[in-house]
Amino acid sequence: MNEVDLTRYRYTSADLESLPPSRLRAGDLLASAGPPGTARHAADRVIAVDWAGWSRFWGADTWRVRYRSPWGEQEFVNPDTMHVHRVRRDVT
C-alpha cells in the first residue's frame, strides 16, 4: 500500500459507530471498508442528508445521503432501519 492509501485508510472498526442515516449530519465522516484484509476504513465527508420518502419495499422511511469521495460527489438512499457507519465524534 502506498503512502496515499495509508492516509486514506486510517480508521479501524473500534473508531466507528452505527447509526440510522437520519442521524447523520453535514460534516460527519462516513466510513467505508478499506482494502480487503486490512480491517481499516476510509472516511468520506457528508455533504447533505435529506428525507427521500417512504419505501413500501423496505417498510420504512428512507434517507438520501450525499458525500464527497476521492471520485467526486456520491450519494445513496438507505432505509432508516439499516444502519450506516460513522467515525465516532470523539475520534475526529
Secondary structure, 3 states (H helix, E strand, C coil): CCHHHHHHCCEEHHHEEEECHHHCCCCCEEEEECCCCCCEEEEEEEEEEEEEEEECCCCEEEEEEEEEECCEEEEEEEECCCCEEEECCCCC
